[in-house]
Amino acid sequence: MKLKEADKDIIISFVLLIINILIYTQLGKIRWGSPSFALSAVLLPTCLNVLFSILILALFGTSLKKGGRINFKIIGDEIKNGVKSRDFKVVITAMIATGVLCFVGVPYLGFFISGGIFMFAIMFFFVKYVKPIYSLLFTGVTLGLIYLIFIYLFKVPLR
């Protein structure tokens, strides 16, 4: 027996709810700095997380309307079958690559070099319908835009 789409939506909404709660705990640690709430560093993340909360509740509600239920036996079977699939291996590889980027690449190579290598590798290995020259071009244009926006427009020093 396979999971229905509504069942998957309920599971996803629970995972997103956990992430949402973790974000709320981190928002509580941000110092407000300014007496004016509109000028504080917590305004935008709080507004986005409230919107995130509303969207999670909407996903949960629509999945319940469609008859979504949590059946742990079916979920266990799906996980056992999923671990053997190619998609699972791709997701794990992408997660490991992201970890290497964050914890090794950026501290030692800098954002632009490690970000460029990461972006090109993801597009080259995981996006099959894009030619390598377009992967390289997209990576260059994206990094150029990031550089212009953050270094010149926002004056944020990216290493």
QUIUR-V122081 format. One record per residue. N is the residue number from 1. PSI is psi in radians with two decimals (NA if undefined). Layout:
N,PSI  N,PSI
//
This chain:
1,2.41  2,2.75  3,2.38  4,2.86  5,-0.68  6,-0.62  7,-0.73  8,-0.66  9,-0.64  10,-0.76  11,-0.78  12,-0.69  13,-0.62  14,-0.73  15,-0.78  16,-0.59  17,-0.69  18,-0.78  19,-0.72  20,-0.78  21,-0.71  22,-0.67  23,-0.72  24,-0.67  25,-0.63  26,-0.58  27,-0.56  28,-0.33  29,-0.18  30,2.24  31,2.43  32,-0.41  33,-0.77  34,2.51  35,-0.41  36,2.12  37,-0.60  38,-0.44  39,-0.01  40,2.85  41,-0.13  42,-0.13  43,-0.97  44,-0.84  45,-0.61  46,-0.79  47,-0.75  48,-0.66  49,-0.58  50,-0.77  51,-0.73  52,-0.75  53,-0.77  54,-0.75  55,-0.63  56,-0.79  57,-0.64  58,-0.74  59,-0.77  60,-0.78  61,-0.78  62,-0.58  63,-0.60  64,-0.69  65,-0.61  66,0.03  67,0.38  68,2.37  69,2.82  70,2.02  71,1.87  72,-0.51  73,-0.78  74,-0.68  75,-0.74  76,-0.75  77,-0.71  78,-0.69  79,-0.76  80,-0.75  81,-0.59  82,-0.59  83,-0.50  84,-0.22  85,2.81  86,-0.65  87,-0.70  88,-0.75  89,-0.64  90,-0.76  91,-0.78  92,-0.74  93,-0.74  94,-0.66  95,-0.73  96,-0.73  97,-0.67  98,-0.72  99,-0.75  100,-0.72  101,-0.86  102,-0.75  103,-0.29  104,-0.89  105,-0.96  106,-0.79  107,-0.57  108,-0.56  109,-0.29  110,2.87  111,-0.82  112,-0.73  113,-0.90  114,-0.65  115,-0.70  116,-0.79  117,-0.78  118,-0.85  119,-0.77  120,-0.74  121,-0.75  122,-0.81  123,-0.68  124,-0.74  125,-0.53  126,-0.40  127,1.69  128,-0.49  129,-0.01  130,2.27  131,2.62  132,-0.63  133,-0.63  134,-0.58  135,-0.78  136,-0.75  137,-0.81  138,-0.74  139,-0.80  140,-0.79  141,-0.76  142,-0.81  143,-0.62  144,-0.76  145,-0.74  146,-0.77  147,-0.86  148,-0.78  149,-0.86  150,-0.68  151,-0.83  152,-0.77  153,-0.91  154,-0.19  155,0.73  156,2.14  157,1.93  158,2.27  159,NA
//
